[in-house]
Structure formats: structure tokens, C-alpha cells
Amino acid sequence: MIVRLRLEGGELLGQVQDTGIGIPEEARDSLFTEFFRAKNAKALGIPGTGLGLAIIKQIIEKAGGNIWVESQAGQGSTFSFRLPVVIP
């Protein structure tokens, strides 16, 4: 797993990249929905509730940011987010 954080034009850009099972294209639209689990994760017996990404999305959006994923089945995923940087 690779984790990156950097400042970019007044925003914090974060990325988490893995080399896991990846996310099929048809599952990506539902990925940040509560209790959603991709069929390939369930078929492989990977445990989870389908809540983690939904909670993270809510936190990031309430802070004024956004989150997205890039993935290919069998080749891993990169989750990215942007958050505004507020300096008092």
C-alpha cells in the first residue's frame, strides 16, 4: 500500500493506492453507498460491512472536499481525495 499527501493549489490531495483485487467497473458507482460490497470481494470472502467508504465520503464532503476512485479489476485501486486548506 502506498499513501501520499501533498499540498496543491490551496488544497490537500491525498491518495491511498493498493495492489488488491480491484473494483469492477459496474461496482464503482455504488462504491461509496452504505452497505454496498462489490461482488468480487464477497465472492473471495473478504470481510467487511460496506460502511467504511460511505463514512469517509460523508466526512470529506462535510469538510468541503470530494473523493473518488480509480481501479481495474485484478490490478488494485487508487482512492483520492481533495480537502480545502484553511489557515486561520
N, CA, C and O atoms as CSV, one atom per row, in Angstrom:
chain,resi,resn,atom,element,x,y,z
A,1,MET,N,N,0.840,-1.166,0.000
A,1,MET,CA,C,0.000,0.000,0.000
A,1,MET,C,C,0.893,1.240,0.000
A,1,MET,O,O,1.925,1.284,0.670
A,2,ILE,N,N,0.474,2.233,-0.761
A,2,ILE,CA,C,1.196,3.499,-0.828
A,2,ILE,C,C,0.220,4.605,-0.424
A,2,ILE,O,O,-0.909,4.652,-0.911
A,3,VAL,N,N,0.660,5.489,0.466
A,3,VAL,CA,C,-0.143,6.628,0.913
A,3,VAL,C,C,0.614,7.897,0.567
A,3,VAL,O,O,1.798,8.031,0.878
A,4,ARG,N,N,-0.083,8.836,-0.083
A,4,ARG,CA,C,0.538,10.109,-0.470
A,4,ARG,C,C,-0.324,11.268,0.018
A,4,ARG,O,O,-1.552,11.193,-0.018
A,5,LEU,N,N,0.322,12.339,0.474
A,5,LEU,CA,C,-0.337,13.598,0.825
A,5,LEU,C,C,0.503,14.732,0.274
A,5,LEU,O,O,1.726,14.730,0.411
A,6,ARG,N,N,-0.153,15.708,-0.354
A,6,ARG,CA,C,0.595,16.875,-0.824
A,6,ARG,C,C,-0.339,18.076,-0.921
A,6,ARG,O,O,-1.546,17.939,-1.122
A,7,LEU,N,N,0.250,19.245,-0.773
A,7,LEU,CA,C,-0.493,20.488,-0.961
A,7,LEU,C,C,-0.480,20.833,-2.441
A,7,LEU,O,O,0.550,20.750,-3.110
A,8,GLU,N,N,-1.649,21.222,-2.936
A,8,GLU,CA,C,-1.767,21.534,-4.357
A,8,GLU,C,C,-2.774,22.670,-4.516
A,8,GLU,O,O,-3.981,22.450,-4.417
A,9,GLY,N,N,-2.288,23.867,-4.758
A,9,GLY,CA,C,-3.166,24.999,-5.002
A,9,GLY,C,C,-4.187,25.279,-3.916
A,9,GLY,O,O,-5.365,25.467,-4.219
A,10,GLY,N,N,-3.770,25.311,-2.668
A,10,GLY,CA,C,-4.684,25.607,-1.567
A,10,GLY,C,C,-5.532,24.424,-1.128
A,10,GLY,O,O,-6.450,24.581,-0.324
A,11,GLU,N,N,-5.233,23.250,-1.647
A,11,GLU,CA,C,-5.965,22.052,-1.259
A,11,GLU,C,C,-4.986,20.950,-0.843
A,11,GLU,O,O,-3.839,20.914,-1.288
A,12,LEU,N,N,-5.460,20.073,0.003
A,12,LEU,CA,C,-4.700,18.892,0.369
A,12,LEU,C,C,-5.180,17.757,-0.515
A,12,LEU,O,O,-6.369,17.439,-0.527
A,13,LEU,N,N,-4.274,17.148,-1.250
A,13,LEU,CA,C,-4.593,15.995,-2.086
A,13,LEU,C,C,-4.036,14.760,-1.402
A,13,LEU,O,O,-2.837,14.683,-1.133
A,14,GLY,N,N,-4.902,13.793,-1.120
A,14,GLY,CA,C,-4.482,12.544,-0.504
A,14,GLY,C,C,-4.796,11.386,-1.422
A,14,GLY,O,O,-5.795,11.405,-2.140
A,15,GLN,N,N,-3.937,10.369,-1.399
A,15,GLN,CA,C,-4.151,9.175,-2.204
A,15,GLN,C,C,-3.735,7.946,-1.412
A,15,GLN,O,O,-2.727,7.952,-0.705
A,16,VAL,N,N,-4.529,6.899,-1.544
A,16,VAL,CA,C,-4.203,5.598,-0.978
A,16,VAL,C,C,-4.276,4.606,-2.125
A,16,VAL,O,O,-5.325,4.428,-2.743
A,17,GLN,N,N,-3.160,3.968,-2.398
A,17,GLN,CA,C,-3.062,3.052,-3.539
A,17,GLN,C,C,-2.749,1.646,-3.032
A,17,GLN,O,O,-1.886,1.459,-2.174
A,18,ASP,N,N,-3.468,0.654,-3.580
A,18,ASP,CA,C,-3.197,-0.729,-3.204
A,18,ASP,C,C,-3.024,-1.590,-4.451
A,18,ASP,O,O,-3.258,-1.146,-5.575
A,19,THR,N,N,-2.614,-2.811,-4.225
A,19,THR,CA,C,-2.448,-3.768,-5.323
A,19,THR,C,C,-3.397,-4.945,-5.107
A,19,THR,O,O,-3.072,-6.087,-5.429
A,20,GLY,N,N,-4.568,-4.651,-4.560
A,20,GLY,CA,C,-5.536,-5.683,-4.215
A,20,GLY,C,C,-6.321,-6.204,-5.403
A,20,GLY,O,O,-5.837,-6.200,-6.535
A,21,ILE,N,N,-7.549,-6.657,-5.131
A,21,ILE,CA,C,-8.364,-7.319,-6.146
A,21,ILE,C,C,-8.974,-6.350,-7.149
A,21,ILE,O,O,-9.478,-6.778,-8.187
A,22,GLY,N,N,-8.938,-5.066,-6.860
A,22,GLY,CA,C,-9.531,-4.080,-7.752
A,22,GLY,C,C,-11.045,-4.060,-7.646
A,22,GLY,O,O,-11.647,-4.892,-6.968
A,23,ILE,N,N,-11.650,-3.096,-8.327
A,23,ILE,CA,C,-13.093,-2.906,-8.263
A,23,ILE,C,C,-13.641,-2.959,-9.683
A,23,ILE,O,O,-13.230,-2.165,-10.529
A,24,PRO,N,N,-14.556,-3.876,-9.959
A,24,PRO,CA,C,-15.133,-3.940,-11.300
A,24,PRO,C,C,-15.835,-2.626,-11.662
A,24,PRO,O,O,-16.391,-1.957,-10.791
A,25,GLU,N,N,-15.808,-2.269,-12.914
A,25,GLU,CA,C,-16.383,-1.003,-13.377
A,25,GLU,C,C,-17.844,-0.849,-12.967
A,25,GLU,O,O,-18.266,0.240,-12.577
A,26,GLU,N,N,-18.622,-1.933,-13.052
A,26,GLU,CA,C,-20.052,-1.846,-12.736
A,26,GLU,C,C,-20.311,-1.590,-11.250
A,26,GLU,O,O,-21.432,-1.237,-10.885
A,27,ALA,N,N,-19.322,-1.756,-10.395
A,27,ALA,CA,C,-19.492,-1.543,-8.955
A,27,ALA,C,C,-19.083,-0.147,-8.520
A,27,ALA,O,O,-19.419,0.264,-7.409
A,28,ARG,N,N,-18.379,0.590,-9.348
A,28,ARG,CA,C,-17.795,1.865,-8.907
A,28,ARG,C,C,-18.826,2.934,-8.563
A,28,ARG,O,O,-18.602,3.729,-7.651
A,29,ASP,N,N,-19.957,2.968,-9.279
A,29,ASP,CA,C,-20.973,3.990,-8.986
A,29,ASP,C,C,-21.602,3.808,-7.611
A,29,ASP,O,O,-22.067,4.778,-7.012
A,30,SER,N,N,-21.623,2.581,-7.105
A,30,SER,CA,C,-22.255,2.284,-5.814
A,30,SER,C,C,-21.254,2.189,-4.670
A,30,SER,O,O,-21.644,1.998,-3.518
A,31,LEU,N,N,-19.993,2.319,-4.971
A,31,LEU,CA,C,-18.928,2.027,-4.016
A,31,LEU,C,C,-19.011,2.828,-2.716
A,31,LEU,O,O,-18.665,2.305,-1.656
A,32,PHE,N,N,-19.457,4.072,-2.772
A,32,PHE,CA,C,-19.499,4.926,-1.589
A,32,PHE,C,C,-20.889,4.934,-0.934
A,32,PHE,O,O,-21.185,5.797,-0.108
A,33,THR,N,N,-21.738,3.969,-1.308
A,33,THR,CA,C,-23.079,3.828,-0.764
A,33,THR,C,C,-23.035,2.926,0.474
A,33,THR,O,O,-22.304,1.936,0.507
A,34,GLU,N,N,-23.826,3.283,1.491
A,34,GLU,CA,C,-23.847,2.487,2.720
A,34,GLU,C,C,-24.213,1.036,2.435
A,34,GLU,O,O,-25.148,0.754,1.686
A,35,PHE,N,N,-23.473,0.133,3.036
A,35,PHE,CA,C,-23.674,-1.315,2.998
A,35,PHE,C,C,-23.386,-1.954,1.644
A,35,PHE,O,O,-23.655,-3.141,1.458
A,36,PHE,N,N,-22.847,-1.193,0.696
A,36,PHE,CA,C,-22.519,-1.789,-0.602
A,36,PHE,C,C,-21.198,-2.540,-0.509
A,36,PHE,O,O,-20.228,-2.049,0.069
A,37,ARG,N,N,-21.176,-3.732,-1.084
A,37,ARG,CA,C,-19.938,-4.509,-1.195
A,37,ARG,C,C,-19.878,-5.064,-2.604
A,37,ARG,O,O,-20.861,-5.622,-3.091
A,38,ALA,N,N,-18.758,-4.924,-3.255
A,38,ALA,CA,C,-18.597,-5.422,-4.617
A,38,ALA,C,C,-18.683,-6.946,-4.627
A,38,ALA,O,O,-18.256,-7.610,-3.682
A,39,LYS,N,N,-19.238,-7.486,-5.703
A,39,LYS,CA,C,-19.416,-8.943,-5.807
A,39,LYS,C,C,-18.100,-9.698,-5.714
A,39,LYS,O,O,-18.044,-10.786,-5.141
A,40,ASN,N,N,-17.028,-9.117,-6.281
A,40,ASN,CA,C,-15.754,-9.852,-6.240
A,40,ASN,C,C,-15.215,-9.946,-4.813
A,40,ASN,O,O,-14.585,-10.946,-4.468
A,41,ALA,N,N,-15.444,-8.940,-3.982
A,41,ALA,CA,C,-14.999,-9.002,-2.586
A,41,ALA,C,C,-15.803,-10.041,-1.813
A,41,ALA,O,O,-15.243,-10.802,-1.024
A,42,LYS,N,N,-17.113,-10.074,-2.039
A,42,LYS,CA,C,-17.949,-11.064,-1.352
A,42,LYS,C,C,-17.582,-12.475,-1.798
A,42,LYS,O,O,-17.502,-13.386,-0.974
A,43,ALA,N,N,-17.360,-12.660,-3.089
A,43,ALA,CA,C,-17.041,-13.990,-3.626
A,43,ALA,C,C,-15.730,-14.530,-3.056
A,43,ALA,O,O,-15.578,-15.738,-2.875
A,44,LEU,N,N,-14.787,-13.630,-2.774
A,44,LEU,CA,C,-13.500,-14.052,-2.217
A,44,LEU,C,C,-13.517,-14.174,-0.695
A,44,LEU,O,O,-12.514,-14.540,-0.082
A,45,GLY,N,N,-14.663,-13.865,-0.091
A,45,GLY,CA,C,-14.783,-13.991,1.359
A,45,GLY,C,C,-14.061,-12.898,2.128
A,45,GLY,O,O,-13.725,-13.085,3.297
A,46,ILE,N,N,-13.817,-11.758,1.490
A,46,ILE,CA,C,-13.159,-10.637,2.170
A,46,ILE,C,C,-14.171,-10.000,3.124
A,46,ILE,O,O,-15.240,-9.574,2.686
A,47,PRO,N,N,-13.854,-9.929,4.412
A,47,PRO,CA,C,-14.824,-9.413,5.377
A,47,PRO,C,C,-15.025,-7.902,5.251
A,47,PRO,O,O,-14.151,-7.179,4.772
A,48,GLY,N,N,-16.187,-7.451,5.689
A,48,GLY,CA,C,-16.484,-6.019,5.699
A,48,GLY,C,C,-17.966,-5.798,5.823
A,48,GLY,O,O,-18.766,-6.709,5.609
A,49,THR,N,N,-18.329,-4.573,6.173
A,49,THR,CA,C,-19.743,-4.223,6.330
A,49,THR,C,C,-20.261,-3.336,5.210
A,49,THR,O,O,-21.473,-3.189,5.049
A,50,GLY,N,N,-19.363,-2.744,4.435
A,50,GLY,CA,C,-19.793,-1.810,3.410
A,50,GLY,C,C,-20.069,-0.425,3.964
A,50,GLY,O,O,-20.772,0.363,3.331
A,51,LEU,N,N,-19.533,-0.116,5.123
A,51,LEU,CA,C,-19.766,1.199,5.731
A,51,LEU,C,C,-18.559,2.133,5.655
A,51,LEU,O,O,-18.731,3.351,5.640
A,52,GLY,N,N,-17.366,1.598,5.607
A,52,GLY,CA,C,-16.158,2.424,5.700
A,52,GLY,C,C,-16.084,3.539,4.681
A,52,GLY,O,O,-15.874,4.693,5.052
A,53,LEU,N,N,-16.253,3.224,3.397
A,53,LEU,CA,C,-16.136,4.248,2.358
A,53,LEU,C,C,-17.281,5.252,2.417
A,53,LEU,O,O,-17.091,6.430,2.113
A,54,ALA,N,N,-18.478,4.789,2.809
A,54,ALA,CA,C,-19.609,5.714,2.948
A,54,ALA,C,C,-19.338,6.732,4.058
A,54,ALA,O,O,-19.643,7.915,3.908
A,55,ILE,N,N,-18.770,6.275,5.161
A,55,ILE,CA,C,-18.451,7.176,6.278
A,55,ILE,C,C,-17.353,8.154,5.877
A,55,ILE,O,O,-17.456,9.349,6.155
A,56,ILE,N,N,-16.307,7.659,5.229
A,56,ILE,CA,C,-15.216,8.530,4.783
A,56,ILE,C,C,-15.734,9.596,3.833
A,56,ILE,O,O,-15.353,10.761,3.941
A,57,LYS,N,N,-16.604,9.207,2.898
A,57,LYS,CA,C,-17.160,10.175,1.939
A,57,LYS,C,C,-17.928,11.272,2.662
A,57,LYS,O,O,-17.790,12.449,2.330
A,58,GLN,N,N,-18.740,10.890,3.653
A,58,GLN,CA,C,-19.500,11.893,4.410
A,58,GLN,C,C,-18.574,12.868,5.128
A,58,GLN,O,O,-18.821,14.074,5.122
A,59,ILE,N,N,-17.527,12.367,5.738
A,59,ILE,CA,C,-16.582,13.220,6.465
A,59,ILE,C,C,-15.910,14.198,5.508
A,59,ILE,O,O,-15.841,15.397,5.780
A,60,ILE,N,N,-15.420,13.682,4.392
A,60,ILE,CA,C,-14.709,14.529,3.430
A,60,ILE,C,C,-15.640,15.582,2.838
A,60,ILE,O,O,-15.254,16.744,2.715
A,61,GLU,N,N,-16.858,15.193,2.470
A,61,GLU,CA,C,-17.784,16.161,1.887
A,61,GLU,C,C,-18.224,17.216,2.896
A,61,GLU,O,O,-18.402,18.376,2.526
A,62,LYS,N,N,-18.403,16.843,4.155
A,62,LYS,CA,C,-18.774,17.829,5.180
A,62,LYS,C,C,-17.649,18.837,5.423
A,62,LYS,O,O,-17.894,19.955,5.877
A,63,ALA,N,N,-16.413,18.431,5.116
A,63,ALA,CA,C,-15.266,19.334,5.254
A,63,ALA,C,C,-15.015,20.122,3.972
A,63,ALA,O,O,-14.025,20.846,3.872
A,64,GLY,N,N,-15.912,19.985,2.986
A,64,GLY,CA,C,-15.788,20.775,1.757
A,64,GLY,C,C,-14.965,20.118,0.667
A,64,GLY,O,O,-14.576,20.782,-0.294
A,65,GLY,N,N,-14.693,18.833,0.793
A,65,GLY,CA,C,-13.863,18.148,-0.195
A,65,GLY,C,C,-14.641,17.155,-1.033
A,65,GLY,O,O,-15.871,17.107,-0.999
A,66,ASN,N,N,-13.899,16.369,-1.783
A,66,ASN,CA,C,-14.501,15.300,-2.568
A,66,ASN,C,C,-13.554,14.102,-2.626
A,66,ASN,O,O,-12.356,14.221,-2.366
A,67,ILE,N,N,-14.124,12.942,-2.974
A,67,ILE,CA,C,-13.368,11.699,-3.009
A,67,ILE,C,C,-13.765,10.927,-4.259
A,67,ILE,O,O,-14.905,11.015,-4.714
A,68,TRP,N,N,-12.822,10.171,-4.812
A,68,TRP,CA,C,-13.090,9.358,-5.986
A,68,TRP,C,C,-12.133,8.170,-6.015
A,68,TRP,O,O,-11.172,8.108,-5.249
A,69,VAL,N,N,-12.416,7.239,-6.906
A,69,VAL,CA,C,-11.600,6.035,-7.019
A,69,VAL,C,C,-11.276,5.765,-8.479
A,69,VAL,O,O,-12.084,6.015,-9.373
A,70,GLU,N,N,-10.087,5.254,-8.693
A,70,GLU,CA,C,-9.667,4.738,-9.993
A,70,GLU,C,C,-9.238,3.302,-9.741
A,70,GLU,O,O,-8.473,3.029,-8.816
A,71,SER,N,N,-9.734,2.380,-10.570
A,71,SER,CA,C,-9.452,0.978,-10.305
A,71,SER,C,C,-9.652,0.129,-11.545
A,71,SER,O,O,-10.395,0.485,-12.460
A,72,GLN,N,N,-8.974,-0.993,-11.548
A,72,GLN,CA,C,-9.191,-2.023,-12.550
A,72,GLN,C,C,-9.247,-3.347,-11.822
A,72,GLN,O,O,-8.409,-3.634,-10.967
A,73,ALA,N,N,-10.250,-4.160,-12.168
A,73,ALA,CA,C,-10.386,-5.467,-11.535
A,73,ALA,C,C,-9.096,-6.260,-11.715
A,73,ALA,O,O,-8.567,-6.369,-12.822
A,74,GLY,N,N,-8.599,-6.809,-10.611
A,74,GLY,CA,C,-7.393,-7.618,-10.637
A,74,GLY,C,C,-6.093,-6.836,-10.562
A,74,GLY,O,O,-5.017,-7.433,-10.512
A,75,GLN,N,N,-6.174,-5.488,-10.555
A,75,GLN,CA,C,-4.945,-4.690,-10.576
A,75,GLN,C,C,-4.856,-3.644,-9.474
A,75,GLN,O,O,-3.935,-2.828,-9.481
A,76,GLY,N,N,-5.776,-3.649,-8.544
A,76,GLY,CA,C,-5.693,-2.697,-7.441
A,76,GLY,C,C,-6.487,-1.435,-7.680
A,76,GLY,O,O,-7.136,-1.273,-8.713
A,77,SER,N,N,-6.427,-0.541,-6.704
A,77,SER,CA,C,-7.232,0.677,-6.714
A,77,SER,C,C,-6.438,1.846,-6.157
A,77,SER,O,O,-5.515,1.666,-5.362
A,78,THR,N,N,-6.809,3.043,-6.584
A,78,THR,CA,C,-6.282,4.272,-6.002
A,78,THR,C,C,-7.468,5.127,-5.582
A,78,THR,O,O,-8.261,5.560,-6.418
A,79,PHE,N,N,-7.582,5.366,-4.273
A,79,PHE,CA,C,-8.597,6.259,-3.734
A,79,PHE,C,C,-7.942,7.617,-3.524
A,79,PHE,O,O,-6.885,7.719,-2.902
A,80,SER,N,N,-8.581,8.659,-4.049
A,80,SER,CA,C,-8.034,10.014,-3.940
A,80,SER,C,C,-9.073,10.931,-3.310
A,80,SER,O,O,-10.277,10.729,-3.461
A,81,PHE,N,N,-8.583,11.943,-2.601
A,81,PHE,CA,C,-9.493,12.952,-2.052
A,81,PHE,C,C,-8.818,14.313,-2.073
A,81,PHE,O,O,-7.593,14.426,-2.046
A,82,ARG,N,N,-9.654,15.342,-2.122
A,82,ARG,CA,C,-9.195,16.727,-2.014
A,82,ARG,C,C,-9.941,17.396,-0.865
A,82,ARG,O,O,-11.151,17.227,-0.710
A,83,LEU,N,N,-9.208,18.152,-0.070
A,83,LEU,CA,C,-9.790,18.928,1.022
A,83,LEU,C,C,-9.245,20.347,0.967
A,83,LEU,O,O,-8.050,20.539,0.742
A,84,PRO,N,N,-10.099,21.343,1.168
A,84,PRO,CA,C,-9.589,22.712,1.206
A,84,PRO,C,C,-8.717,22.904,2.446
A,84,PRO,O,O,-8.997,22.354,3.511
A,85,VAL,N,N,-7.660,23.691,2.286
A,85,VAL,CA,C,-6.776,24.002,3.398
A,85,VAL,C,C,-7.189,25.368,3.930
A,85,VAL,O,O,-7.213,26.355,3.194
A,86,VAL,N,N,-7.510,25.409,5.205
A,86,VAL,CA,C,-7.923,26.671,5.849
A,86,VAL,C,C,-6.857,27.019,6.872
A,86,VAL,O,O,-6.610,26.266,7.814
A,87,ILE,N,N,-6.229,28.170,6.675
A,87,ILE,CA,C,-5.202,28.636,7.615
A,87,ILE,C,C,-5.762,29.838,8.350
A,87,ILE,O,O,-6.034,30.871,7.739
A,88,PRO,N,N,-5.938,29.711,9.666
A,88,PRO,CA,C,-6.521,30.817,10.455
A,88,PRO,C,C,-5.607,32.020,10.534
A,88,PRO,O,O,-5.957,33.021,11.159
